[in-house]
Amino acid sequence: MSRATETSIFTEMTELARRTGAVNLGQGVPDLDSPGALLSDVASAVLAGANQYPPATGHPALRAAVAEHQRRRYGIALDQDAEVLVTTGATEALAAAVLALTGPGDEIVTFDPCYDAYAADARLSGATLVTVGLAIDGDGFALDSDALRAALTPRSRLLLLNSPHNPTGKVFTPDELGRIAELCREHELTVLTDEVYEHLVYDGARHLPIATLPGMRERTLTVSSAGKTFNVTGWKVGWISGPAELVAAVAAVKQWLTYASGTPYQEAIAGALGGVEEWAKELRGVLASGRDLLAGGLTAAGLRPYRADAGYFLQADIRPWGFADGPRFCRELPELAGVVAIPTSAFQQGVDTAPWLVRFSFCRRPDALREAVTRLSALTAPSARPDR
Ligand SMILES: *Cc1c(COP(=O)(O)O)cnc(C)c1O
């Protein structure tokens, strides 16, 4: 699907939600609270005069907090000056890394479906995005390591991993990460790993950064961000960390994109990261309840939700309602049920083997989710649904 088509479906669905008064479970924008101290720390930082450019590599306090976070949570030791770079959201970290490390003739390998910025970043750099479909395995998604092996060529330069994964809610298992790492070492690939949902992992699932696997630290750039962790997506404070020479290459590009941004936000997030474990535990409780509420509602309405171990989104199979095509379903759902969702095909870059998947987001307040579930379950009687 072309970039133009993707953009139009997001715009179209947002417009449809507005026009029909449908509950918008299309977008991944949380309407949940942020830590109160974080909000007042930003206000204090602004009033105290933290309003000029920070260093191009980021506020020293935030670089220190990120290094400490990686050490404490994952045992990854980082030099806060040479191996951590603060960026304008994870978005800029990903773009700057792709621009720094790839160019025309290079191939970037990623898993399909994928976050839509990856294809755009590849286009900006002139590299080719090669996608490997995630396999559907029972009620979840799995790595197809044969397909990954088959996708690697002498032109493969970068493996772009996203775990926990958007849009599926998959957390790559230690075994899957081990197989990916082995192929990356064998083919001498650099890994760019997008871990913005690192704190939003539910039930028994565990997030393992690929940088912690043997032989991977020296070839991995790890990206994360404050947006999803603290419900502050509008602040756009992200970071990238890894070996000094790779981080320096990313910094060289980043300085000509934004140079630097968000001094008071960086300062406040530096303070919040130390207490993130307590905060994230509470947020996980809220999100996991939202997920359960939505999954229960989808099931009651006769749709088939997939397991989401992390993040903001649930995938649902729409075939039980007689639909085979996600975009068509999503265009009709606001009329049918007063709910908006996004077809997973919008995140699909390669051949779409599951056009019947639709993405619903649960990063919403319980009242919005309850309203969506009530509307969906009004359609449980097969007679209330269109016959296809
Ligand atoms: C939201 C999101 C981002 C963007 O993060 P920002 O910090 O807002 O730039 C990147 N990757 C994934 C997978 C996301 O869901």
Ligand as a Chemical Component Dictionary entry (heavy atoms), coordinates in Angstrom:
data_LIG
# 
_chem_comp.id                   LIG 
_chem_comp.type                 NON-POLYMER 
_chem_comp.pdbx_formal_charge   0 
_chem_comp.three_letter_code    LIG 
# 
loop_
_chem_comp_atom.comp_id 
_chem_comp_atom.atom_id 
_chem_comp_atom.alt_atom_id 
_chem_comp_atom.type_symbol 
_chem_comp_atom.charge 
_chem_comp_atom.model_Cartn_x 
_chem_comp_atom.model_Cartn_y 
_chem_comp_atom.model_Cartn_z 
_chem_comp_atom.pdbx_ordinal 
LIG C1 C1 C 0 4.531 6.048  19.080 1  
LIG C2 C2 C 0 5.636 5.285  18.427 2  
LIG C3 C3 C 0 6.838 5.912  18.056 3  
LIG C4 C4 C 0 7.027 7.411  18.124 4  
LIG O1 O1 O 0 7.509 7.831  19.322 5  
LIG P1 P1 P 0 7.714 9.421  19.620 6  
LIG O2 O2 O 0 8.553 9.439  20.835 7  
LIG O3 O3 O 0 6.346 9.996  19.808 8  
LIG O4 O4 O 0 8.382 10.010 18.431 9  
LIG C5 C5 C 0 7.846 5.124  17.533 10 
LIG N1 N1 N 0 7.696 3.801  17.375 11 
LIG C6 C6 C 0 6.553 3.168  17.707 12 
LIG C7 C7 C 0 6.442 1.705  17.501 13 
LIG C8 C8 C 0 5.480 3.893  18.225 14 
LIG O5 O5 O 0 4.326 3.266  18.507 15 
# 
loop_
_chem_comp_bond.comp_id 
_chem_comp_bond.atom_id_1 
_chem_comp_bond.atom_id_2 
_chem_comp_bond.value_order 
_chem_comp_bond.pdbx_ordinal 
LIG C1 C2 SING 1  
LIG C2 C3 SING 2  
LIG C2 C8 DOUB 3  
LIG C3 C4 SING 4  
LIG C3 C5 DOUB 5  
LIG C4 O1 SING 6  
LIG O1 P1 SING 7  
LIG P1 O2 DOUB 8  
LIG P1 O3 SING 9  
LIG P1 O4 SING 10 
LIG C5 N1 SING 11 
LIG N1 C6 DOUB 12 
LIG C6 C7 SING 13 
LIG C6 C8 SING 14 
LIG C8 O5 SING 15 
# 
